[in-house]
Amino acid sequence: MSKNFHLQPLLDLAQTRTDDAARRLGELIAAENDSMQKLKMLEDYLQEYRNRFTEAARDGLSPDAWRNFSLFIGKLDEAINQQRKMVEQSQSRTAQGQQAWIAQRSKLKAFDALAQRHEKTLAREEARREQKQSDEHAARRNPLSSHEDDSV
């Protein structure tokens, strides 16, 4: 058996791809969090603006002010709906990124298991060689011990 793990290039490639998938997943999670923060900010702003509208309506509003509040609230609702779609898309990309990372990690684990098996095989072979050398060395140091047993 060769000393080098013949699948080492594939193991290295799997490691690189797993690292890339993990980095990409981190970027996707950050983008999702950013998208969700923007949605929260818009929702908070809408609630604050509705509160202002309610307060202004209690004090009496001109038809123009009423229309301006209504139009702006409509635009905020529209922006919130668009941002919700962006959050959904971002969540979908994150889920896909997570699946890609899991797939790459599984490949890496498979190649790593093969590499570990290769290392164990090499270690066993080395231990056998050392034992054989030790036995031969002991037999050379004491050549009569094996013959004495035959004569008794």
Backbone as a printed PyTorch tensor [residue, N CA C, xyz], in Angstrom:
tensor([[[  0.8600,  -1.1860,   0.0000],
         [  0.0000,   0.0000,   0.0000],
         [  0.8940,   1.2330,   0.0000]],

        [[  0.5470,   2.2050,  -0.7840],
         [  1.3650,   3.4140,  -0.8520],
         [  1.2170,   4.1950,   0.4460]],

        [[  2.2530,   4.9420,   0.7500],
         [  2.2520,   5.7410,   1.9820],
         [  1.2740,   6.9080,   1.8760]],

        [[  1.1290,   7.4490,   0.6730],
         [  0.2530,   8.6130,   0.4930],
         [ -1.1840,   8.1650,   0.2820]],

        [[ -2.0830,   8.9220,   0.8500],
         [ -3.5060,   8.6680,   0.6730],
         [ -3.8670,   9.1100,  -0.7370]],

        [[ -4.2040,   8.1620,  -1.5920],
         [ -4.4120,   8.4700,  -3.0050],
         [ -5.6360,   9.3470,  -3.2530]],

        [[ -6.5220,   9.4860,  -2.2880],
         [ -7.6890,  10.3540,  -2.4320],
         [ -7.4850,  11.7170,  -1.7670]],

        [[ -6.2440,  12.0160,  -1.3830],
         [ -5.9580,  13.2790,  -0.6830],
         [ -6.4110,  14.5040,  -1.4920]],

        [[ -6.2160,  14.5370,  -2.8120],
         [ -6.7080,  15.7060,  -3.5560],
         [ -8.2270,  15.8780,  -3.4310]],

        [[ -8.9530,  14.7590,  -3.4100],
         [-10.4070,  14.8480,  -3.2500],
         [-10.7790,  15.2860,  -1.8380]],

        [[-10.0280,  14.8110,  -0.8560],
         [-10.2540,  15.2420,   0.5290],
         [-10.0060,  16.7450,   0.6540]],

        [[ -8.9280,  17.2200,   0.0520],
         [ -8.6190,  18.6520,   0.0880],
         [ -9.7020,  19.4670,  -0.6080]],

        [[-10.1530,  18.9690,  -1.7550],
         [-11.2190,  19.6550,  -2.4930],
         [-12.5090,  19.6880,  -1.6710]],

        [[-12.8380,  18.5620,  -1.0400],
         [-14.0420,  18.5060,  -0.2000],
         [-13.9230,  19.4920,   0.9640]],

        [[-12.7260,  19.6050,   1.5380],
         [-12.5110,  20.5550,   2.6440],
         [-12.7040,  21.9880,   2.1510]],

        [[-12.1470,  22.2890,   0.9940],
         [-12.2730,  23.6360,   0.4270],
         [-13.7340,  23.9620,   0.1280]],

        [[-14.4250,  23.0010,  -0.4680],
         [-15.8340,  23.2340,  -0.8090],
         [-16.6930,  23.3600,   0.4480]],

        [[-16.3770,  22.5970,   1.4780],
         [-17.1180,  22.7070,   2.7390],
         [-16.8780,  24.0710,   3.3710]],

        [[-15.6260,  24.5130,   3.3570],
         [-15.3050,  25.8440,   3.8890],
         [-16.0350,  26.9370,   3.1040]],

        [[-16.0420,  26.7910,   1.7700],
         [-16.7400,  27.7720,   0.9380],
         [-18.2450,  27.7750,   1.2230]],

        [[-18.8150,  26.5740,   1.3690],
         [-20.2510,  26.4690,   1.6500],
         [-20.5740,  27.0660,   3.0240]],

        [[-19.6990,  26.8650,   3.9880],
         [-19.9090,  27.4290,   5.3270],
         [-19.8240,  28.9600,   5.2840]],

        [[-18.8440,  29.4760,   4.5360],
         [-18.7090,  30.9270,   4.4010],
         [-19.9480,  31.5050,   3.7130]],

        [[-20.3920,  30.8450,   2.6500],
         [-21.5730,  31.2990,   1.9170],
         [-22.8110,  31.2560,   2.8140]],

        [[-22.9420,  30.1830,   3.5990],
         [-24.0740,  30.0780,   4.5160],
         [-24.0440,  31.2200,   5.5270]],

        [[-22.8700,  31.5500,   6.0260],
         [-22.7490,  32.6810,   6.9460],
         [-23.1990,  33.9870,   6.3110]],

        [[-22.8220,  34.1760,   5.0410],
         [-23.2450,  35.3790,   4.3260],
         [-24.7640,  35.3950,   4.1340]],

        [[-25.3270,  34.2320,   3.8160],
         [-26.7820,  34.1460,   3.6170],
         [-27.5390,  34.4180,   4.9160]],

        [[-27.0320,  33.8970,   6.0120],
         [-27.6640,  34.1330,   7.3140],
         [-27.5920,  35.6190,   7.6640]],

        [[-26.4410,  36.2300,   7.4050],
         [-26.3020,  37.6680,   7.6830],
         [-27.2630,  38.4730,   6.8150]],

        [[-27.3990,  38.1060,   5.5470],
         [-28.3230,  38.8170,   4.6460],
         [-29.7640,  38.6290,   5.1070]],

        [[-30.0890,  37.4160,   5.5620],
         [-31.4450,  37.1610,   6.0710],
         [-31.7190,  38.0080,   7.3050]],

        [[-30.7640,  38.0460,   8.2150],
         [-30.9310,  38.8570,   9.4240],
         [-31.0950,  40.3310,   9.0750]],

        [[-30.3120,  40.8090,   8.1180],
         [-30.4110,  42.1990,   7.6770],
         [-31.7860,  42.4710,   7.0820]],

        [[-32.2590,  41.5570,   6.2610],
         [-33.5720,  41.6930,   5.6320],
         [-34.6790,  41.7180,   6.6930]],

        [[-34.5440,  40.8740,   7.6960],
         [-35.5440,  40.8280,   8.7650],
         [-35.5070,  42.1050,   9.6080]],

        [[-34.3030,  42.6340,   9.8220],
         [-34.1890,  43.8890,  10.5700],
         [-34.8530,  45.0370,   9.8130]],

        [[-34.6870,  45.0590,   8.5040],
         [-35.3230,  46.1040,   7.6960],
         [-36.8440,  45.9880,   7.7760]],

        [[-37.3360,  44.7630,   7.7330],
         [-38.7810,  44.5450,   7.8560],
         [-39.2720,  45.0400,   9.2120]],

        [[-38.5740,  44.6960,  10.2620],
         [-38.9540,  45.1260,  11.6140],
         [-38.9500,  46.6470,  11.7100]],

        [[-37.9350,  47.2600,  11.1250],
         [-37.8490,  48.7150,  11.1490],
         [-39.0480,  49.3390,  10.4220]],

        [[-39.3910,  48.8020,   9.2630],
         [-40.5500,  49.3180,   8.5270],
         [-41.8430,  49.1150,   9.3050]],

        [[-42.0060,  47.9550,   9.9180],
         [-43.2170,  47.6810,  10.6980],
         [-43.3050,  48.6180,  11.9000]],

        [[-42.1700,  48.8370,  12.5650],
         [-42.1510,  49.7620,  13.7010],
         [-42.4940,  51.1860,  13.2520]],

        [[-41.9280,  51.5770,  12.1120],
         [-42.1910,  52.9140,  11.6080],
         [-43.6590,  53.0620,  11.2240]],

        [[-44.2290,  52.0250,  10.6080],
         [-45.6530,  52.0670,  10.2550],
         [-46.5110,  52.2320,  11.5090]],

        [[-46.1930,  51.4660,  12.5440],
         [-46.9680,  51.5640,  13.7870],
         [-46.8450,  52.9630,  14.3870]],

        [[-45.6350,  53.4890,  14.3780],
         [-45.4170,  54.8380,  14.9020],
         [-46.1930,  55.8690,  14.0710]],

        [[-46.1830,  55.7190,  12.7610],
         [-46.8820,  56.6610,  11.8830],
         [-48.3940,  56.5410,  12.0510]],

        [[-48.8950,  55.3080,  12.2420],
         [-50.3360,  55.1360,  12.4910],
         [-50.7440,  55.7980,  13.8020]],

        [[-49.8790,  55.6760,  14.8000],
         [-50.1580,  56.3320,  16.0810],
         [-50.2290,  57.8530,  15.8990]],

        [[-49.2890,  58.3850,  15.1200],
         [-49.3080,  59.8210,  14.8460],
         [-50.5820,  60.2160,  14.1090]],

        [[-50.9800,  59.3960,  13.1520],
         [-52.1920,  59.6580,  12.3810],
         [-53.4140,  59.6650,  13.2940]],

        [[-53.4850,  58.6600,  14.1860],
         [-54.6190,  58.5720,  15.1140],
         [-54.6640,  59.8070,  16.0120]],

        [[-53.5220,  60.1900,  16.5120],
         [-53.4410,  61.3660,  17.3790],
         [-53.8380,  62.6330,  16.6180]],

        [[-53.3320,  62.7730,  15.4100],
         [-53.6630,  63.9550,  14.5970],
         [-55.1430,  63.9610,  14.2250]],

        [[-55.6980,  62.7640,  13.9780],
         [-57.1200,  62.6760,  13.6170],
         [-57.9920,  63.1120,  14.7860]],

        [[-57.5750,  62.7980,  16.0230],
         [-58.3290,  63.2110,  17.2040],
         [-58.3820,  64.7330,  17.3100]],

        [[-57.2610,  65.3430,  16.9270],
         [-57.1800,  66.8070,  17.0120],
         [-57.8450,  67.4780,  15.8120]],

        [[-58.1880,  66.6980,  14.8230],
         [-58.8290,  67.2300,  13.6200],
         [-57.8240,  67.3930,  12.5000]],

        [[-58.1360,  66.8280,  11.3610],
         [-57.2410,  66.8960,  10.2000],
         [-57.9750,  67.5050,   9.0130]],

        [[-57.2370,  68.2450,   8.2370],
         [-57.7960,  68.7570,   6.9820],
         [-57.8680,  67.5970,   5.9870]],

        [[-58.6990,  67.7120,   4.9830],
         [-58.7770,  66.6380,   3.9720],
         [-57.4230,  66.3610,   3.3050]],

        [[-56.6340,  67.4050,   3.0750],
         [-55.3080,  67.1980,   2.4630],
         [-54.3830,  66.4180,   3.4090]],

        [[-54.3710,  66.7860,   4.6740],
         [-53.5320,  66.0790,   5.6520],
         [-53.9800,  64.6310,   5.7790]],

        [[-55.3130,  64.4180,   5.7950],
         [-55.8550,  63.0440,   5.8710],
         [-55.3730,  62.2260,   4.6730]],

        [[-55.4710,  62.8190,   3.4780],
         [-55.0600,  62.1350,   2.2460],
         [-53.5600,  61.8490,   2.2820]],

        [[-52.7560,  62.8070,   2.7480],
         [-51.3000,  62.6120,   2.8230],
         [-50.9500,  61.4760,   3.7940]],

        [[-51.5880,  61.4660,   4.9660],
         [-51.3550,  60.3720,   5.9120],
         [-51.7330,  59.0320,   5.2730]],

        [[-52.8990,  58.9990,   4.6490],
         [-53.3920,  57.7570,   4.0440],
         [-52.4700,  57.2720,   2.9350]],

        [[-52.0200,  58.2010,   2.0920],
         [-51.1080,  57.8160,   1.0070],
         [-49.7920,  57.2780,   1.5490]],

        [[-49.2810,  57.9630,   2.5760],
         [-47.9960,  57.5260,   3.1300],
         [-48.1300,  56.1720,   3.8130]],

        [[-49.2190,  55.9580,   4.5270],
         [-49.4550,  54.6590,   5.1550],
         [-49.5730,  53.5730,   4.0780]],

        [[-50.2240,  53.8920,   2.9780],
         [-50.3190,  52.9420,   1.8660],
         [-48.9530,  52.6000,   1.2930]],

        [[-48.0930,  53.6130,   1.1750],
         [-46.7370,  53.3710,   0.6680],
         [-45.9220,  52.5350,   1.6510]],

        [[-46.1010,  52.7860,   2.9290],
         [-45.4130,  51.9670,   3.9320],
         [-45.9060,  50.5260,   3.8860]],

        [[-47.2310,  50.3340,   3.7480],
         [-47.7680,  48.9640,   3.6210],
         [-47.1630,  48.2560,   2.4090]],

        [[-47.0510,  48.9770,   1.3170],
         [-46.4760,  48.4160,   0.0930],
         [-45.0110,  48.0410,   0.3130]],

        [[-44.2690,  48.9310,   0.9620],
         [-42.8550,  48.6670,   1.2480],
         [-42.7100,  47.4580,   2.1730]],

        [[-43.6100,  47.3470,   3.1440],
         [-43.5720,  46.2030,   4.0650],
         [-43.8540,  44.9100,   3.3120]],

        [[-44.8330,  44.9290,   2.4220],
         [-45.1320,  43.7180,   1.6360],
         [-43.9470,  43.3150,   0.7670]],

        [[-43.3010,  44.2850,   0.1450],
         [-42.1120,  43.9830,  -0.6580],
         [-40.9890,  43.4330,   0.2190]],

        [[-40.8340,  44.0270,   1.3920],
         [-39.7700,  43.5560,   2.2910],
         [-40.0770,  42.1530,   2.7990]],

        [[-41.3280,  41.8390,   3.0410],
         [-41.7050,  40.4780,   3.4490],
         [-41.3300,  39.4680,   2.3700]],

        [[-41.5620,  39.8430,   1.1180],
         [-41.1700,  38.9690,   0.0050],
         [-39.6530,  38.7780,  -0.0100]],

        [[-38.9400,  39.8510,   0.2480],
         [-37.4790,  39.7550,   0.2890],
         [-37.0190,  38.8650,   1.4340]],

        [[-37.6940,  38.9540,   2.5720],
         [-37.3670,  38.0860,   3.7110],
         [-37.6130,  36.6300,   3.3340]],

        [[-38.7530,  36.3610,   2.6900],
         [-39.0610,  34.9880,   2.2740],
         [-38.0130,  34.4590,   1.3040]],

        [[-37.6220,  35.2840,   0.3370],
         [-36.5920,  34.8720,  -0.6200],
         [-35.2670,  34.6250,   0.0890]],

        [[-34.9520,  35.4930,   1.0130],
         [-33.7120,  35.3490,   1.7710],
         [-33.7310,  34.0680,   2.6110]],

        [[-34.8630,  33.7850,   3.2250],
         [-34.9860,  32.5530,   4.0090],
         [-34.8390,  31.3250,   3.1160]],

        [[-35.4030,  31.3950,   1.9210],
         [-35.2820,  30.2930,   0.9700],
         [-33.8240,  30.0920,   0.5560]],

        [[-33.1250,  31.1830,   0.2650],
         [-31.6950,  31.0800,  -0.0940],
         [-30.8810,  30.5360,   1.0650]],

        [[-31.2120,  30.9570,   2.2750],
         [-30.4990,  30.4460,   3.4440],
         [-30.7230,  28.9510,   3.5980]],

        [[-31.9530,  28.5000,   3.4150],
         [-32.2510,  27.0590,   3.5150],
         [-31.4860,  26.2790,   2.4430]],

        [[-31.4240,  26.8210,   1.2340],
         [-30.6610,  26.1590,   0.1690],
         [-29.1760,  26.1320,   0.5130]],

        [[-28.6830,  27.2220,   1.0470],
         [-27.2770,  27.2870,   1.4610],
         [-26.9670,  26.2980,   2.5710]],

        [[-27.9120,  26.1290,   3.4690],
         [-27.7250,  25.1660,   4.5510],
         [-27.6810,  23.7410,   3.9930]],

        [[-28.5620,  23.4450,   3.0480],
         [-28.5580,  22.1210,   2.4240],
         [-27.2530,  21.8780,   1.6620]],

        [[-26.7570,  22.8990,   0.9830],
         [-25.4870,  22.7700,   0.2560],
         [-24.3490,  22.5080,   1.2300]],

        [[-24.3450,  23.2070,   2.3530],
         [-23.3010,  23.0090,   3.3580],
         [-23.3770,  21.5980,   3.9440]],

        [[-24.5870,  21.1400,   4.2390],
         [-24.7590,  19.7890,   4.7900],
         [-24.2580,  18.7440,   3.7910]],

        [[-24.5740,  18.9270,   2.5120],
         [-24.1250,  17.9810,   1.4850],
         [-22.5970,  17.9750,   1.3910]],

        [[-21.9930,  19.1380,   1.4070],
         [-20.5260,  19.2150,   1.3350],
         [-19.8880,  18.6190,   2.5770]],

        [[-20.4800,  18.8790,   3.7340],
         [-19.9360,  18.3320,   4.9820],
         [-20.0180,  16.8090,   4.9760]],

        [[-21.0770,  16.2540,   4.4120],
         [-21.2150,  14.7910,   4.3220],
         [-20.1290,  14.2010,   3.4340]],

        [[-19.8610,  14.8510,   2.3150],
         [-18.7880,  14.3830,   1.4330],
         [-17.4450,  14.4350,   2.1510]],

        [[-17.2230,  15.5410,   2.8500],
         [-15.9660,  15.6880,   3.5800],
         [-15.8160,  14.5860,   4.6210]],

        [[-16.8910,  14.3100,   5.3520],
         [-16.8390,  13.2520,   6.3710],
         [-16.5210,  11.9080,   5.7430]],

        [[-17.0820,  11.6350,   4.5640],
         [-16.8210,  10.3610,   3.8900],
         [-15.3420,  10.2460,   3.5130]],

        [[-14.7920,  11.2940,   2.9100],
         [-13.3750,  11.2590,   2.5440],
         [-12.4850,  11.2170,   3.7780]],

        [[-12.8950,  11.9160,   4.8250],
         [-12.1190,  11.9020,   6.0620],
         [-12.1130,  10.5060,   6.6790]],

        [[-13.2410,   9.8180,   6.6270],
         [-13.2990,   8.4490,   7.1480],
         [-12.3500,   7.5440,   6.3620]],

        [[-12.3260,   7.7120,   5.0540],
         [-11.4000,   6.9170,   4.2300],
         [ -9.9500,   7.2510,   4.5750]],

        [[ -9.6620,   8.5090,   4.7920],
         [ -8.2970,   8.9160,   5.1510],
         [ -7.8970,   8.3320,   6.4980]],

        [[ -8.8120,   8.3340,   7.4530],
         [ -8.5110,   7.7580,   8.7710],
         [ -8.2810,   6.2570,   8.6660]],

        [[ -9.0970,   5.5910,   7.8490],
         [ -8.9210,   4.1610,   7.6420],
         [ -7.5520,   3.8810,   7.0200]],

        [[ -7.1610,   4.7190,   6.0670],
         [ -5.8500,   4.5880,   5.4280],
         [ -4.7360,   4.7350,   6.4690]],

        [[ -4.8680,   5.7520,   7.3300],
         [ -3.8630,   5.9870,   8.3770],
         [ -3.7790,   4.8030,   9.3400]],

        [[ -4.9230,   4.2430,   9.7140],
         [ -4.9230,   3.0900,  10.6150],
         [ -4.2570,   1.8860,   9.9670]],

        [[ -4.5140,   1.6950,   8.6840],
         [ -3.8870,   0.5870,   7.9600],
         [ -2.3800,   0.7710,   7.9300]],

        [[ -1.9280,   1.9710,   7.6490],
         [ -0.4910,   2.2410,   7.6520],
         [  0.1110,   2.0180,   9.0360]],

        [[ -0.6020,   2.4380,  10.0630],
         [ -0.1000,   2.2590,  11.4340],
         [  0.0010,   0.7750,  11.7860]],

        [[ -1.0010,  -0.0260,  11.3730],
         [ -0.9480,  -1.4700,  11.6280],
         [  0.2320,  -2.1080,  10.8970]],

        [[  0.4270,  -1.7140,   9.6320],
         [  1.5390,  -2.2620,   8.8680],
         [  2.8700,  -1.8960,   9.5100]],

        [[  2.9850,  -0.6540,   9.9690],
         [  4.2150,  -0.2160,  10.6350],
         [  4.4410,  -0.9980,  11.9280]],

        [[  3.3780,  -1.2290,  12.6880],
         [  3.5010,  -1.9960,  13.9310],
         [  3.9400,  -3.4310,  13.6330]],

        [[  3.3950,  -4.0310,  12.5720],
         [  3.8080,  -5.3900,  12.1830],
         [  5.2790,  -5.4250,  11.7810]],

        [[  5.7080,  -4.4300,  11.0000],
         [  7.1290,  -4.3700,  10.5990],
         [  8.0290,  -4.2410,  11.8190]],

        [[  7.6420,  -3.3630,  12.7310],
         [  8.4520,  -3.1860,  13.9370],
         [  8.5000,  -4.4670,  14.7620]],

        [[  7.3590,  -5.1590,  14.8700],
         [  7.3180,  -6.4170,  15.6220],
         [  8.1890,  -7.4680,  14.9530]],

        [[  8.1340,  -7.5310,  13.6370],
         [  8.9440,  -8.5010,  12.8820],
         [ 10.4220,  -8.2030,  13.0890]],

        [[ 10.7890,  -6.9120,  13.0010],
         [ 12.1800,  -6.5300,  13.2160],
         [ 12.6230,  -6.8640,  14.6350]],

        [[ 11.7470,  -6.6120,  15.5750],
         [ 12.0650,  -6.9160,  16.9730],
         [ 12.2460,  -8.4070,  17.1670]],

        [[ 11.3790,  -9.2140,  16.5760],
         [ 11.4930, -10.6690,  16.6820],
         [ 12.7750, -11.1640,  16.0260]],

        [[ 13.0980, -10.6130,  14.8490],
         [ 14.3270, -11.0190,  14.1630],
         [ 15.5530, -10.6180,  14.9670]],

        [[ 15.5080,  -9.4240,  15.5390],
         [ 16.6340,  -8.9540,  16.3490],
         [ 16.8080,  -9.8490,  17.5790]],

        [[ 15.7200, -10.2130,  18.2160],
         [ 15.7860, -11.0830,  19.3920],
         [ 16.3060, -12.4690,  18.9930]],

        [[ 15.8800, -12.9510,  17.8370],
         [ 16.3370, -14.2670,  17.3840],
         [ 17.8280, -14.2300,  17.0640]],

        [[ 18.3400, -13.1390,  16.5280],
         [ 19.7740, -13.0270,  16.2270],
         [ 20.6030, -12.9070,  17.4980]],

        [[ 20.0520, -12.2420,  18.5020],
         [ 20.7870, -12.0730,  19.7680],
         [ 20.8920, -13.3840,  20.5180]],

        [[ 19.8910, -14.2120,  20.4000],
         [ 19.8630, -15.4500,  21.1700],
         [ 19.5230, -16.6150,  20.2300]],

        [[ 20.4430, -16.9630,  19.3440],
         [ 20.1370, -17.9910,  18.3570],
         [ 19.9800, -19.3840,  18.9520]],

        [[ 20.5490, -19.6530,  20.0940],
         [ 20.4890, -20.9950,  20.6800],
         [ 19.1650, -21.2820,  21.3640]],

        [[ 18.4590, -20.2590,  21.7700],
         [ 17.2320, -20.4930,  22.5400],
         [ 16.2090, -21.2780,  21.7380]],

        [[ 16.1420, -21.0680,  20.4530],
         [ 15.1580, -21.8110,  19.6860],
         [ 15.6450, -23.2430,  19.4330]],

        [[ 16.9930, -23.4390,  19.3690],
         [ 17.5110, -24.7950,  19.1410],
         [ 17.5110, -25.6250,  20.4230]],

        [[ 17.6860, -24.9860,  21.5650],
         [ 17.6900, -25.7010,  22.8310],
         [ 16.3320, -26.3800,  23.0820]],

        [[ 15.2560, -25.6860,  22.6770],
         [ 13.9430, -26.2430,  22.8600],
         [ 13.7810, -27.5150,  22.0360]],

        [[ 14.4530, -27.5910,  20.8810],
         [ 14.3340, -28.7490,  20.0090],
         [ 15.0750, -29.9530,  20.5810]],

        [[ 16.1810, -29.7270,  21.3260],
         [ 16.9830, -30.8450,  21.8040],
         [ 16.4910, -31.4250,  23.1200]],

        [[ 15.6690, -30.7590,  23.8070],
         [ 15.2330, -31.2410,  25.1190],
         [ 14.1650, -32.2740,  25.0170]]])
